[in-house]
Amino acid sequence: MDIALIYTDEDNEAFGPRSISAVLKEAGYRTRLILMKSKEKIYSGPVLEDVNQLAAEADVIGISCFSRASEKAIQILEHLRPLGKVRVWGGIHATLNPEACVDHADVVCRGEGEGFMLELAEKLSTGGNWRDIANAAYRENGRTVLNGLRPLIADLDELPLMDYSFDDEYRLKNGRLVRVLPSSGGSEPISFNGTRGCDFDCTYCSNARLKELACSSGRYARAVSVTKLIEHAENLKRRFPGAKCFDFFDEDFCARTPEQIRQFSEAYTRRIGLPFGCMVSPLRMSEEKMDLLVKAGLWRINVGVESGSERTKKEIYNRCMSNEAVLRAVRIINKYPHVVPYYFFIIGNPYEERDDLNTTVRFIGNLPPPFFLRTYNLVFIPGTLLYQTAVKDGTIGGIQDSGFELDFVGGLNYRRHTWKKKNLYLNGLLYLMSGKITRRRLGLVPRPWLGALLRPGTVAFHERNTVFIRCLILLKLQAFRLRALAAIVLKRLFNDPTSIYDLKNHVVSLVKKSRPAIQTTRTGHPNSTKFQERDGGHFTTRNGNFSPHTEPNTPIPPCTPPINSGCSPVK
């Protein structure tokens, strides 16, 4: 049996489809991965024809996406309907909104897809009835049938490594679907997620609702063992020997115990030896954990703060995380100056008042620099607790007014939804502050100006007259795009995806390396030793020129193993 797995989101990690593909292959089924990353709102005619041609050979067609790409998923599902294949819609959007999805697919998968797809393939292979499969949702006689949920996968170690074989994988390139040719080159970061679920119940996040659905199906937050994590990392390193670092996508890497992190640190240093980035919660941060991660090669750390307002965090986001806990974590991180910290904050929230935003701006201004501020444009993700609240109190009318289509990392996009325009000046100021924070500036905002910009009279005036802040938001958006293009050029020029983090020091190190004999004569030791001593010796000597700081307002480098040896068009 042949199974096509399609992914419509704007990345090529596709952790879900890759995991399902690996499980199906292990059971003897043939799979084809079709990754349709695109910034366009809908796909073009030629792309749809390519999908049709690739999916026509399959017996089952599965499609997965988040809410942002759900319209494109519907476009593909409807386009493929005439093929008469069994069409399955899974992923977070379908799990949280099955009633809105069942009209576009033969069956919707609610929850984890590995066991569901395996059982579906077995049923179809033997002529059995798939309508009794756990996790299935479908339309029957005009009503939506929601089957019970299957138990969550208790032991993630039982799953095979996600499918990065590239033996039958297609991606969008220059407006057409092209085949990825197997290769082992490239220097892009390797992406991996060793956990599922999250222990927290933030209202804006899908995890809180997913946890509610799975409450009787087993422990929601799970992780692979350290042994299996290192085993997978070794396999991926062999698969991509040119990669310069790992990016771990765990919701909270510090959810592991100190002993587990100690085991990881020792094994990762010995068997992997590449720098890595990860995300952590301030509540789980400790000096012991941080020291172990740094020794293992930590070079970038992402921290979700979301707001400096205690009211916003507790009453709106259900985040029991005090500012003091955040400051404690910041102080720990600052003990390692070569580690790049990214602090995440949410903007564009209509439930926040001026005092909340004012407090957040001042809180960011009081965090010790240097660090990087990343702002996320709030989206009422359909099906989440905050979405349900917004619909109930009339803030939004439903899915179409939720902002689901917005790129939440693409800037303060406020034009399409009236609820985005509340407190536009202060939200715009926070957006202008995103980027590199130093002693002199907060993103594009000079630090000495902050007090004047927050005066009550100034705030009131610019909330009434928004022309100035709207122009600055537009300017910031354009600057962001230009810096993103510049980052691409620099990475190609220097053949190092991290060169954008400190261009000056990167160029200096290259110049020094080009004259090793002269420098050794003058200093008595190689440049690499000097570089190692300056940066703490945790990662620079293993990769030569891994530089710790980024240009302001550039996106975090992508974490997708690249198409390394070219592509062949769909035949």
N, C-alpha and C positions, 0 to 999 in steps of 0.2 A: 504493500500500500504506500502511496505517495502523499505527502502532506506538505502543503505550502504554508509558511508562517510569515505573515506580513506585519510590519511595524511602521506606523505613520508618524511617530513623534520626531522632534527636531534634534535627534542625536542618533548615534550608531552603537551606543552601548547595548541597548535592547536586552537587558539582563533576563527578563521574563521569557521572550521567545528563544533566546540562546539556551536557557536552562531546559525548557520544554523540548527543544530540538535534541539536546544531548540525551534526555531520558528516552525519547522515541527511538533515536538511533541505537541506543543500548538494547532496546527491545526488538531491534531488527527492522524498523520502519525507515523508509527513505524520507528525508526532509529537504526542503528548499527554503532558505531565508531570503526575504525580500524587504530590505530596509529602505524606507522612502522618506528620508530626511529632506525637508524642503521648507523654505521660508514663505512660500506662496500659500494663499488661503485655500486654493483648490488645485488639483492636478490638471495638467494640460491633456489634450486629446492623445498625443503621441505617448505620454506616460501611461495613460489608462490602457492603451492598446498593448503596451509592453507588459503591463500587469496581467492583462487578459491572456496574452500568449504564454506567460510563465505559469499562470495558475491553471490553465486549461489542462495541463498534464496531471494535475493533482486530483486525488480522490476526496480530500478534505482541505478546506481553506480556512485557516485561522488568522484572525487579525487582532492586534493588541494596541492600546494607546492610553494616554492620559486624556483628561477632558479637553485640553487645548487642541488636540488633533482629532477630536471626535467627529467633526464635520467632514474631514478628509476620509476618515474611516467609513462614514456613511456613503460618501461618494464612491468609494471602491466597492463596498458591499453591494450597492445597487447596480454598479456597472457589471459586476461578476454574477449577478442573479441569473441571467440567461444561460449560464454554463450548466446549471442544474446540479452543482456540487453542494455538499453539506458545508454551509458557511457558519463559522463559530466566531463570536465576538467576546473577547476577554480583556483583562486588564482592569485597572482601578476604576476607570469611568464606567465600564460595563458592570462591575461589581456593585458600585454604589447606586447606579441608576438603571437597573435591569428593565424596568417598565418602559423607559425611553429608548431602549436598544432592541427589544425583541422583535419589533416590526421590520427591522433591517437585516436580521440574521435568522437562520434556522434555529439556532440555539445560542444562548448566552452562557458563558462560564462565570459563575460568581465565586471569587476566591482563588486559591492557588490552582494553577492549571496543569501541573505535571501529571498528577493522578487522573484528573478529569480527561485530558487528551489521550492518555494511554488507554483508559477504559473505553473511551469513545472509539478509538481506532480498533480495539479488540471487538467491540460490539458490531461495528460496521463490517469488519472482516469476516465475521461469522454469521452475518445476517440477523443479529439480535436487535432488540428494541433499545434505542439509546435514551428514550424519554424517562427512564427510571434512574438515570445516572445522578448521583449526588453532585451538587453544585450547578446543575442544569436549570436554566430558566427558558421558557419558550411560550409562544402564543398558541392557544388551542381553543377553538370555538369562540373566538372573540375575547377570551380572558387570558390573563398572564398567569402561568403556572410557575411557581418557585419551589423547586425541590429542596430538600434539606441539604445542609452543608456537610461535606466530608471532613474528617478530622484533619487538622493542620499537620504538616510534616514535622514530627517531633524531633527527629534527628537529622539535621541538615547534612551531616557527614555521609548520609546514605546517597545523596545526590551526586551524579558525576560532574566533572568540571564543565562549565558552560561551553557551548559549542563555538569555538574559534577556529574550526578546521578550515574554513573558507573553501570547502570542496564543492559547495553548491550555494553560493551566496551572491546576491545582486544588490547594488546600491544605485541611488540616483546620482548622476554626474552629467552636468551640462544639459539638463533637460531630458535625459534618457536613462533607462535602467541598464546598467552594465554589470558584467560579471566580475567579481573580485577574484583575481588570480592568486593562488597560494604563494606566499612569500614569507621570509623570515627577517626582512630588513626593517628599516625605519627607526625613528628616534622618539616618536610620540609616547606620552605616558601610558601605562597599562592601567586599565580600570578594572576594579574588582569590588564586589560587595559580599562580605562574609556574614551578613546578618539578615534577618527578616523581622519587620515589626519594630515597635518603639514602646518603651515603658511609659512615656508621657501621654497626656490626653489633650493636646492643644486643639482648640476649636477650629482653627483655620486649616488644619492638616487632615488628610484622609485617614491617617493612622487611628485616630480616636474612633471614627465610625467603623473602620475595618475591625478594630478590636471588639466593638459591640457585636458585630455580626459573628465573630469567631469566639465569643465568650464561652461557649459550651464545647468548643472543638479542640481545646488544648491551649497550652501556653502560647501567647501571641508573639512576644519578643523572644527570638531564638538566634543562636549564633553557631557557626561551625566551630569545631574544636581548634585549638592552636595548631595541633598536628596537621589537621586537614587544611587549615589556612595556609600554612607554610608549603604543604604539598602542592596546593593549587598555584601558589605564587611561583614555585619552582617550575611548574609546567608552563605557566604563562611566560616566564622569563626565557625559557628555552624556545618558546614559540616566537617571541619577539626579542631576540638577543641584542638588538640595537636600541631598545628602549632605555631612556635615561632615568625614569622614576616610575613609581606606582602611585595611583590615587585610589584610596580606599573609600568607598561610598557608604560605609556603615552609618546608620543614623547617629550613633554615639560610640566611637571607638573606646572611650573610657568606661563604657558599661561593663567591660571585662574587669575582673578582679585584679588587684595588684600582682598576685601570683601568676595569673594568666598573661598579664602584660610582661612580666619578667620572663616567662617562657618564650613569649613572642619575641621579645627584644634579643634574647640570646640566640634563638634559632634564626631569626631574620638577619641578624648581623653576620652570622656564620654562613648561611646558605643562600641568601639573596643579595645583600650588600648594596641595594639601590636606595636612594632617597625616596621618601614617600610623604604624601599629604593625607590628612584625615579630618573628620569633623568630630567635635566633642561637645558635651554639655558642661557648662560651668559647675553644675551641681556634682558631677562625677570627677571633676578635675582634682588632682592632688599633686604635691611636689614629687612624691615617689613615682607616680605614673608618668608624669611629665619627664622626669629625669630618665626613666627607662625608655620612653619613646624617642627622646633626643639621642640617646646612645645608639638606638637602632637605626637612626637616619632620618628622623622627622625634620622636615624643612619648611612645611606650610601647615598651619592649623586653622580650621574654620570653626567659628564659635557662633551659635545662634543666640543672640540677645533679644532681638525683635523690638524692644522699646525700652526707654529709660523711665517710663511712667509706671509706677507700681500699680496704679489703678487699671491701666490698660492690660498689663500682664495678668493680673488676678481676675478682674471682672469680665474682660472681653476675650482674652486668649486662654484663660485657665492655665497659665504658666506660673507655678509657685516657685519663682526664681527671683530672689531679691537682688537689688542693685549691689548690695554688699557681697553676695555670692559671686556676682559677675566681677566685681573689683578684685576679689580674692583670686579668682582665676587669672585675671589680667596681670596681677602682680607676679604670679607664678610663671606665666608665659614670658614676661619681660626679663626674667633672669637668664633667658637664652636669646641674646640679641640677633643671632643668625637665623632664628626661626621666624618665618613670615606669618603674622597673625591677620586673619580676616574676620571682622566682626559684622554679623548680619543684622539688619534692622528692616522692619516693615513700614512702608509708607502707603499713602492713599487709602487709609482706613476711615470710613465715614463715622464710625462710632467714637473716634477720638475727638477731644475738645482742644482748644488752643493751649490750655494749661498742660495737657498731656504732651503735646508736640513741643512746646517750649521747654518742658522738663527733659525731653529726649535730646533736643539740640544741646542743651547745657551739659547733660550727662556725657554725650559724645565729646564735647569740648574739654571735659575734665579727665577723660581717659588719657593715660600717659602715652605720648607718641614715641616712636613711629608705629603705625599700623595701617591697615587698609579697611575702609568702610565700604560695605556692599549693601545697597538698598534694594529691597524686593517690593514690587508693586503688588499690593494686596489683590487677590482674586478670590471671589466666593466660589470655591471649587464645588461643583454640583455634588450634593450628597453629604457634604461635611456638616458638622454641627453649626458652624458659623453661617453657612449657606442657609440652613434650615431656619435659623434665627432671623436672618435678613428677609427671607420670604414671609415668615410669619408676621413680622412687624411692618412689612410693606416697604422696607428699604429698597428691595429689588422685586421684580415681578416674577422671576423664575430663571430658568437656565439661560435664556437669551439675553437677560440683563445682568448676568452674574459676572461678566468679564472673563468667562472661561477661555475666550479666544486670545486673551492678552499674553504677551511674553513677559512674565513677571520679573525677568532679569533684564528686560530691554528698555528700562527707563520708566519715567512717570508718564504713562500714556493715560490721559484723562479726558480726551475729546469725545469718546463714544458713549460715556456713561455719566449721567448727571451726578450720581453719588460720589464720583471721583473728584468733583470740583470743590467739595467742602474743605476749608482751610488750605486752599491751593498755595497760598504764599508760604506757609510754614512747611508743608509737604514738599514744595518746590525747593525751599532752602535746604531741607534734608537731602534731597536728590543732588543738589549742587555740591553738597559736602562729600558725596560718595567719591571714592578714589583714595589717593594716598593722603594720610594725615601726618603732618609734621609739626614742629614747633611754630612754624610761620604760617601755615595754611591748613584748611580743612577742605580737601578736594580743591574746588575752584574758589573757595571763600577765604580771603585773608583773615587770619585768626584775630588781629586787632579790631576788625570790623564787627565781630560777632555780637558784642554788647549793644552796639547801635542798631544792628539789624533786628534785635529782639525787643527793642523798646516798645511798650504798648501802643504808642502813637504810630510808630512805623508799621507794626503788624496790622493795626486796624486800617491804616491807609491802603496798604498793599492788598489786603483782603477785599477791600471795596474796589480798588483799581488794579486789576490783575494783568494789565498789558505788559508791564515790566517783567514780572516773574514768568509769564508765558514765553516772552522772548528769550529769557535766560534758560528756561527749560529746553526750548528748541535748540539753542546754541550748545547746550550740554549734550543733547542727543547727537548732534552732528559731530561734536568733538569725540564722543564715544565711538562713533562709526569710523572716524579717521584714525583713531588710535588702534582700533581693532585691525584695520588694514595695515597700519604701520607695524603692528606686532607680527602679522603674518610675514611681511617682507623681512623683518629682522631675524625671525626664526629661520627663514630660508637662507638669508645671507650668512648667518653665523652657524647654521646647521646645529642649532641648540635651542630648543623650545623655551629655555629659561633665560635666554639673553635679555628678554624684555624686562626682567625684574631688576636689573641694575646695569644699564647699558654702559655707563662710564667705567665701572670696575671690570666689566666683561672685556671691554676694549683694552684696558690697561693690562689685564692678565694675558690677553692674546699677544700684545706687544712684548711683554716680558718673556713669554714662552718662545717667541721667535728669536730671542737673544740669550739663550741659556748659558752659553760659555762666558759672556761678559758679566752677567749677573752673578754667576757662581764665583768668578774671580773676585768681584767686589765684596760680596757678602759672605763668602765662605760656605754657602749652602744653596741648594736649588731653590728656585722660586716657589715650587710646589710646597716646600716646607714652610716658607713664610706665609703662604696662603692658608696652609693648614692651621698654623698657630693663630692667625687672625680670626678664622671662622670656627675655631673650637675643635677642628679635626674630626668632625662627625660625618661629613659627607663630601667635602671638596676634593680630597685626595683620591677618592674612589672614582670620581667622574671628571676630574680635571678642572672644569670651569663652571661648576654648578653655582650660580649666583643667587643670593637670597632675596632681593627686593625687586618689585615690579614697578613699571611706569604707572602713574595714576590713571584711573579710569579704563584700563585695559581689562578685558574679560579674563577670568581664570583660564589658563590654557586648556584646550579640550583634552578629554581623557579617553579617547577612543583609539584602539589599535588601528593604524592607518591602512589604506589600500596602498601597498608598498611597491608592487611591481607592475602597476598599470592595470588596465581593465580591457575586457573585450566586449563589444556590443552584443545585445541580445540577438541570438541567431534565429 
